[in-house]
Amino acid sequence: MGRKDIPELISSGTPSIIIQNDSVLITGDNLLHTFDRLEVAEFSAKSLVMAKPIGELLPISDRQVEELRRVFLKK
């Protein structure tokens, strides 16, 4: 409540933020685009919670993230 830095965090490069122990703030070009991002966030969170019994989370490296961006976003 009363956080002044939250609007400064949202941009076209960062369309979503998770406000710790409170909420998620998501933007998009239109309502459908915004809802799609919310759905992805929900599915990702659910996947992390459901996978917890399988074992420890092993995040991918920055290099792997860039490779995925290169292949799927063609950048």
N, CA, C and O atoms as a GROMACS GRO file, in nm:
protein
  300
    1MET      N    1   0.084  -0.118   0.000
    1MET     CA    2   0.000   0.000   0.000
    1MET      C    3   0.089   0.124   0.000
    1MET      O    4   0.180   0.137   0.081
    2GLY      N    5   0.061   0.214  -0.090
    2GLY     CA    6   0.136   0.338  -0.095
    2GLY      C    7   0.272   0.328  -0.161
    2GLY      O    8   0.352   0.421  -0.151
    3ARG      N    9   0.300   0.216  -0.230
    3ARG     CA   10   0.430   0.203  -0.296
    3ARG      C   11   0.435   0.295  -0.416
    3ARG      O   12   0.347   0.290  -0.502
    4LYS      N   13   0.536   0.377  -0.424
    4LYS     CA   14   0.550   0.472  -0.534
    4LYS      C   15   0.633   0.415  -0.648
    4LYS      O   16   0.629   0.469  -0.759
    5ASP      N   17   0.707   0.307  -0.624
    5ASP     CA   18   0.798   0.254  -0.727
    5ASP      C   19   0.730   0.156  -0.823
    5ASP      O   20   0.787   0.125  -0.928
    6ILE      N   21   0.612   0.106  -0.790
    6ILE     CA   22   0.546   0.006  -0.874
    6ILE      C   23   0.518   0.057  -1.015
    6ILE      O   24   0.548  -0.014  -1.111
    7PRO      N   25   0.461   0.177  -1.034
    7PRO     CA   26   0.438   0.223  -1.171
    7PRO      C   27   0.567   0.236  -1.253
    7PRO      O   28   0.564   0.222  -1.376
    8GLU      N   29   0.677   0.263  -1.187
    8GLU     CA   30   0.805   0.276  -1.257
    8GLU      C   31   0.859   0.141  -1.305
    8GLU      O   32   0.943   0.137  -1.395
    9LEU      N   33   0.812   0.032  -1.246
    9LEU     CA   34   0.859  -0.102  -1.283
    9LEU      C   35   0.791  -0.154  -1.409
    9LEU      O   36   0.850  -0.235  -1.482
   10ILE      N   37   0.669  -0.111  -1.436
   10ILE     CA   38   0.592  -0.159  -1.551
   10ILE      C   39   0.637  -0.085  -1.677
   10ILE      O   40   0.648   0.037  -1.679
   11SER      N   41   0.663  -0.163  -1.783
   11SER     CA   42   0.699  -0.105  -1.912
   11SER      C   43   0.666  -0.207  -2.021
   11SER      O   44   0.620  -0.317  -1.991
   12SER      N   45   0.689  -0.172  -2.145
   12SER     CA   46   0.664  -0.269  -2.253
   12SER      C   47   0.759  -0.387  -2.242
   12SER      O   48   0.725  -0.498  -2.284
   13GLY      N   49   0.877  -0.365  -2.187
   13GLY     CA   50   0.973  -0.474  -2.167
   13GLY      C   51   0.946  -0.556  -2.042
   13GLY      O   52   0.991  -0.670  -2.032
   14THR      N   53   0.873  -0.500  -1.948
   14THR     CA   54   0.835  -0.568  -1.824
   14THR      C   55   0.686  -0.546  -1.803
   14THR      O   56   0.646  -0.460  -1.725
   15PRO      N   57   0.603  -0.625  -1.874
   15PRO     CA   58   0.458  -0.603  -1.868
   15PRO      C   59   0.390  -0.665  -1.745
   15PRO      O   60   0.271  -0.646  -1.724
   16SER      N   61   0.467  -0.738  -1.664
   16SER     CA   62   0.408  -0.806  -1.548
   16SER      C   63   0.503  -0.796  -1.429
   16SER      O   64   0.624  -0.807  -1.444
   17ILE      N   65   0.445  -0.775  -1.311
   17ILE     CA   66   0.525  -0.780  -1.189
   17ILE      C   67   0.446  -0.857  -1.083
   17ILE      O   68   0.323  -0.852  -1.079
   18ILE      N   69   0.519  -0.926  -0.999
   18ILE     CA   70   0.460  -0.996  -0.885
   18ILE      C   71   0.493  -0.913  -0.762
   18ILE      O   72   0.610  -0.889  -0.732
   19ILE      N   73   0.390  -0.871  -0.691
   19ILE     CA   74   0.409  -0.793  -0.569
   19ILE      C   75   0.408  -0.893  -0.454
   19ILE      O   76   0.304  -0.950  -0.420
   20GLN      N   77   0.524  -0.911  -0.395
   20GLN     CA   78   0.547  -1.017  -0.296
   20GLN      C   79   0.437  -1.024  -0.190
   20GLN      O   80   0.402  -0.925  -0.126
   21ASN      N   81   0.384  -1.145  -0.176
   21ASN     CA   82   0.280  -1.174  -0.076
   21ASN      C   83   0.156  -1.086  -0.089
   21ASN      O   84   0.086  -1.062   0.009
   22ASP      N   85   0.129  -1.038  -0.210
   22ASP     CA   86   0.015  -0.949  -0.225
   22ASP      C   87  -0.064  -0.975  -0.353
   22ASP      O   88  -0.179  -1.016  -0.347
   23SER      N   89  -0.002  -0.951  -0.468
   23SER     CA   90  -0.078  -0.957  -0.593
   23SER      C   91   0.015  -0.965  -0.713
   23SER      O   92   0.137  -0.970  -0.700
   24VAL      N   93  -0.048  -0.966  -0.830
   24VAL     CA   94   0.025  -0.962  -0.956
   24VAL      C   95  -0.035  -0.848  -1.037
   24VAL      O   96  -0.157  -0.830  -1.039
   25LEU      N   97   0.050  -0.773  -1.105
   25LEU     CA   98   0.005  -0.663  -1.189
   25LEU      C   99   0.051  -0.693  -1.331
   25LEU      O  100   0.170  -0.708  -1.356
   26ILE      N  101  -0.046  -0.701  -1.423
   26ILE     CA  102  -0.016  -0.741  -1.560
   26ILE      C  103  -0.079  -0.641  -1.656
   26ILE      O  104  -0.193  -0.598  -1.637
   27THR      N  105  -0.003  -0.603  -1.759
   27THR     CA  106  -0.054  -0.512  -1.861
   27THR      C  107  -0.047  -0.581  -1.997
   27THR      O  108   0.019  -0.684  -2.013
   28GLY      N  109  -0.115  -0.523  -2.095
   28GLY     CA  110  -0.111  -0.576  -2.231
   28GLY      C  111  -0.168  -0.476  -2.328
   28GLY      O  112  -0.219  -0.371  -2.288
   29ASP      N  113  -0.160  -0.508  -2.456
   29ASP     CA  114  -0.210  -0.418  -2.560
   29ASP      C  115  -0.362  -0.408  -2.559
   29ASP      O  116  -0.419  -0.306  -2.598
   30ASN      N  117  -0.428  -0.515  -2.514
   30ASN     CA  118  -0.574  -0.516  -2.503
   30ASN      C  119  -0.612  -0.617  -2.395
   30ASN      O  120  -0.525  -0.684  -2.338
   31LEU      N  121  -0.739  -0.627  -2.365
   31LEU     CA  122  -0.785  -0.713  -2.257
   31LEU      C  123  -0.748  -0.860  -2.281
   31LEU      O  124  -0.706  -0.929  -2.189
   32LEU      N  125  -0.764  -0.908  -2.403
   32LEU     CA  126  -0.733  -1.047  -2.434
   32LEU      C  127  -0.584  -1.076  -2.416
   32LEU      O  128  -0.546  -1.180  -2.361
   33HIS      N  129  -0.500  -0.986  -2.462
   33HIS     CA  130  -0.355  -1.001  -2.448
   33HIS      C  131  -0.315  -1.003  -2.300
   33HIS      O  132  -0.232  -1.083  -2.258
   34THR      N  133  -0.374  -0.914  -2.222
   34THR     CA  134  -0.347  -0.907  -2.078
   34THR      C  135  -0.392  -1.034  -2.009
   34THR      O  136  -0.320  -1.089  -1.925
   35PHE      N  137  -0.512  -1.082  -2.043
   35PHE     CA  138  -0.563  -1.206  -1.984
   35PHE      C  139  -0.473  -1.324  -2.019
   35PHE      O  140  -0.450  -1.411  -1.935
   36ASP      N  141  -0.422  -1.328  -2.142
   36ASP     CA  142  -0.333  -1.436  -2.184
   36ASP      C  143  -0.207  -1.437  -2.097
   36ASP      O  144  -0.161  -1.544  -2.056
   37ARG      N  145  -0.152  -1.321  -2.069
   37ARG     CA  146  -0.033  -1.314  -1.981
   37ARG      C  147  -0.066  -1.360  -1.840
   37ARG      O  148   0.015  -1.428  -1.777
   38LEU      N  149  -0.184  -1.324  -1.791
   38LEU     CA  150  -0.226  -1.368  -1.659
   38LEU      C  151  -0.240  -1.520  -1.654
   38LEU      O  152  -0.200  -1.584  -1.556
   39GLU      N  153  -0.295  -1.576  -1.760
   39GLU     CA  154  -0.311  -1.722  -1.768
   39GLU      C  155  -0.176  -1.793  -1.766
   39GLU      O  156  -0.160  -1.896  -1.701
   40VAL      N  157  -0.079  -1.738  -1.838
   40VAL     CA  158   0.056  -1.796  -1.840
   40VAL      C  159   0.118  -1.789  -1.700
   40VAL      O  160   0.181  -1.885  -1.656
   41ALA      N  161   0.100  -1.677  -1.632
   41ALA     CA  162   0.153  -1.663  -1.496
   41ALA      C  163   0.089  -1.765  -1.402
   41ALA      O  164   0.157  -1.828  -1.320
   42GLU      N  165  -0.043  -1.782  -1.413
   42GLU     CA  166  -0.114  -1.878  -1.329
   42GLU      C  167  -0.067  -2.021  -1.357
   42GLU      O  168  -0.041  -2.097  -1.263
   43PHE      N  169  -0.055  -2.057  -1.483
   43PHE     CA  170  -0.012  -2.192  -1.520
   43PHE      C  171   0.131  -2.218  -1.472
   43PHE      O  172   0.162  -2.327  -1.423
   44SER      N  173   0.217  -2.118  -1.485
   44SER     CA  174   0.356  -2.133  -1.440
   44SER      C  175   0.362  -2.154  -1.289
   44SER      O  176   0.435  -2.240  -1.241
   45ALA      N  177   0.286  -2.074  -1.215
   45ALA     CA  178   0.285  -2.088  -1.069
   45ALA      C  179   0.231  -2.225  -1.028
   45ALA      O  180   0.286  -2.290  -0.939
   46LYS      N  181   0.123  -2.267  -1.093
   46LYS     CA  182   0.064  -2.398  -1.062
   46LYS      C  183   0.164  -2.510  -1.092
   46LYS      O  184   0.174  -2.606  -1.015
   47SER      N  185   0.236  -2.498  -1.202
   47SER     CA  186   0.335  -2.600  -1.240
   47SER      C  187   0.446  -2.610  -1.136
   47SER      O  188   0.489  -2.720  -1.101
   48LEU      N  189   0.492  -2.495  -1.087
   48LEU     CA  190   0.597  -2.495  -0.985
   48LEU      C  191   0.550  -2.562  -0.856
   48LEU      O  192   0.623  -2.640  -0.795
   49VAL      N  193   0.428  -2.530  -0.814
   49VAL     CA  194   0.373  -2.588  -0.691
   49VAL      C  195   0.352  -2.739  -0.707
   49VAL      O  196   0.385  -2.816  -0.616
   50MET      N  197   0.298  -2.780  -0.821
   50MET     CA  198   0.271  -2.923  -0.842
   50MET      C  199   0.400  -3.004  -0.859
   50MET      O  200   0.401  -3.124  -0.828
   51ALA      N  201   0.507  -2.942  -0.908
   51ALA     CA  202   0.633  -3.014  -0.931
   51ALA      C  203   0.718  -3.023  -0.805
   51ALA      O  204   0.815  -3.098  -0.802
   52LYS      N  205   0.684  -2.950  -0.702
   52LYS     CA  206   0.764  -2.949  -0.578
   52LYS      C  207   0.792  -3.088  -0.524
   52LYS      O  208   0.906  -3.114  -0.484
   53PRO      N  209   0.695  -3.181  -0.521
   53PRO     CA  210   0.723  -3.315  -0.467
   53PRO      C  211   0.824  -3.395  -0.551
   53PRO      O  212   0.884  -3.490  -0.501
   54ILE      N  213   0.843  -3.357  -0.676
   54ILE     CA  214   0.935  -3.430  -0.763
   54ILE      C  215   1.081  -3.403  -0.726
   54ILE      O  216   1.165  -3.493  -0.736
   55GLY      N  217   1.111  -3.280  -0.685
   55GLY     CA  218   1.248  -3.246  -0.650
   55GLY      C  219   1.273  -3.098  -0.657
   55GLY      O  220   1.182  -3.017  -0.678
   56GLU      N  221   1.400  -3.063  -0.640
   56GLU     CA  222   1.442  -2.924  -0.637
   56GLU      C  223   1.430  -2.858  -0.775
   56GLU      O  224   1.454  -2.922  -0.878
   57LEU      N  225   1.394  -2.731  -0.775
   57LEU     CA  226   1.385  -2.654  -0.898
   57LEU      C  227   1.526  -2.624  -0.948
   57LEU      O  228   1.611  -2.579  -0.871
   58LEU      N  229   1.551  -2.649  -1.076
   58LEU     CA  230   1.680  -2.618  -1.137
   58LEU      C  231   1.657  -2.517  -1.250
   58LEU      O  232   1.625  -2.556  -1.362
   59PRO      N  233   1.673  -2.389  -1.220
   59PRO     CA  234   1.649  -2.286  -1.322
   59PRO      C  235   1.745  -2.301  -1.440
   59PRO      O  236   1.857  -2.349  -1.424
   60ILE      N  237   1.699  -2.260  -1.557
   60ILE     CA  238   1.786  -2.264  -1.673
   60ILE      C  239   1.878  -2.141  -1.670
   60ILE      O  240   1.846  -2.040  -1.607
   61SER      N  241   1.990  -2.151  -1.738
   61SER     CA  242   2.089  -2.043  -1.737
   61SER      C  243   2.047  -1.929  -1.831
   61SER      O  244   1.956  -1.945  -1.913
   62ASP      N  245   2.113  -1.817  -1.817
   62ASP     CA  246   2.088  -1.703  -1.906
   62ASP      C  247   2.116  -1.741  -2.051
   62ASP      O  248   2.045  -1.698  -2.142
   63ARG      N  249   2.218  -1.822  -2.073
   63ARG     CA  250   2.252  -1.866  -2.208
   63ARG      C  251   2.138  -1.948  -2.267
   63ARG      O  252   2.105  -1.932  -2.384
   64GLN      N  253   2.078  -2.036  -2.186
   64GLN     CA  254   1.966  -2.117  -2.233
   64GLN      C  255   1.844  -2.031  -2.261
   64GLN      O  256   1.770  -2.058  -2.357
   65VAL      N  257   1.821  -1.929  -2.180
   65VAL     CA  258   1.710  -1.837  -2.204
   65VAL      C  259   1.730  -1.766  -2.337
   65VAL      O  260   1.636  -1.755  -2.416
   66GLU      N  261   1.850  -1.718  -2.363
   66GLU     CA  262   1.879  -1.650  -2.489
   66GLU      C  263   1.861  -1.743  -2.608
   66GLU      O  264   1.812  -1.701  -2.713
   67GLU      N  265   1.899  -1.869  -2.593
   67GLU     CA  266   1.882  -1.966  -2.700
   67GLU      C  267   1.733  -1.988  -2.730
   67GLU      O  268   1.693  -1.995  -2.846
   68LEU      N  269   1.652  -1.997  -2.625
   68LEU     CA  270   1.508  -2.011  -2.644
   68LEU      C  271   1.449  -1.888  -2.713
   68LEU      O  272   1.364  -1.900  -2.801
   69ARG      N  273   1.494  -1.771  -2.672
   69ARG     CA  274   1.447  -1.647  -2.736
   69ARG      C  275   1.485  -1.646  -2.884
   69ARG      O  276   1.404  -1.611  -2.970
   70ARG      N  277   1.608  -1.686  -2.913
   70ARG     CA  278   1.656  -1.686  -3.051
   70ARG      C  279   1.571  -1.779  -3.138
   70ARG      O  280   1.533  -1.744  -3.249
   71VAL      N  281   1.543  -1.899  -3.086
   71VAL     CA  282   1.469  -1.998  -3.162
   71VAL      C  283   1.320  -1.963  -3.175
   71VAL      O  284   1.262  -1.971  -3.284
   72PHE      N  285   1.258  -1.926  -3.063
   72PHE     CA  286   1.113  -1.906  -3.064
   72PHE      C  287   1.069  -1.765  -3.101
   72PHE      O  288   0.960  -1.746  -3.154
   73LEU      N  289   1.152  -1.666  -3.073
   73LEU     CA  290   1.115  -1.529  -3.105
   73LEU      C  291   1.185  -1.478  -3.230
   73LEU      O  292   1.158  -1.368  -3.276
   74LYS      N  293   1.274  -1.560  -3.284
   74LYS     CA  294   1.347  -1.527  -3.409
   74LYS      C  295   1.415  -1.391  -3.399
   74LYS      O  296   1.406  -1.310  -3.492
   75LYS      N  297   1.484  -1.366  -3.286
   75LYS     CA  298   1.555  -1.239  -3.269
   75LYS      C  299   1.704  -1.260  -3.271
   75LYS      O  300   1.780  -1.164  -3.258
   0.00000   0.00000   0.00000
